[in-house]
Amino acid sequence: MLPPTRTTGGPISTELRINERIRVPEVRLVGPNGETVGIVPTDQALKLAQEADLDLVEIAPQGRPPVCKLMDYGKFKYENAQKAREARRNQTNVIIKEMKLRPKIDQHDYETKKGHVVRFLGAGDKVKITIMFRGREQHRPELGFRLLQRLAEDVEELGFVESSPKQDGRNMIMVLGPHKKKADARIDAENARGVKEQARADRKAEEDAEREAAHAAGPVAQKKERGRSENLDPEIEA
């Protein structure tokens, strides 16, 4: 004879129980402003909710008795959804960028690489700096260490050394972390973009105004020019 099969339940619901779905005989009631009402029969709590044009919401089902609150459940769900959306939007997603240098890098290339590091840190991203040694350079690790130290000092206003320089085979690695959070960097970038767009719009408005003013003054200027013209033919004067 086969053993009885066990039926598995469906997914656990995270939805709060409200109003008639609350089946316990009594609840610990909390008023709409957070005031404690006390333990009351569930029927009485439902009646109070109806009189106040609110919902009875079970906020702590594990309580003995469960804790319920009088609230506008639709508004409560909307505000929670807004908070969750804002939290996701402001969630920090730090990206690790990488920049590779040679220990005997020339000044021009160094400034170019440093510019990229500054841009990455300013955007709120971490930067992994890798010094690549070749041939006899592997016997001069101090060259890479001094270069990493120099770079860290040059960008100290935007970032800090999160992971000190360490040898990794033929490479030496250092990680720089940004002082500014990703969300703050995004806000600053949006503000800067808005300022640039406004300046561009203002400049265009000024150019359009100057063009209209020049167009309106054009015929008048031509008439004045013709009025000031001199007669250079002596026969006509005679």
Secondary structure, DSSP 8 states (H G I E B T S, - for coil): -----------------BGGG--SSEEEEE-TTS-EEEEEEHHHHHHHHHHTT-EEEEEETTSSS-EEEEE-HHHHHHHHHHHHHHHHHT-----EEEEEE-TT--HHHHHHHHHHHHHHHHTT-EEEEEEE--GGGGG-HHHHHHHHHHHHHHTTTTEEEEEEEEEETTEEEEEEEESS-HHHHHHHHHHHHHHHHHHHHHHHHHHHHHHHHHHHHHHHHHHHHHHT-----HHHH-
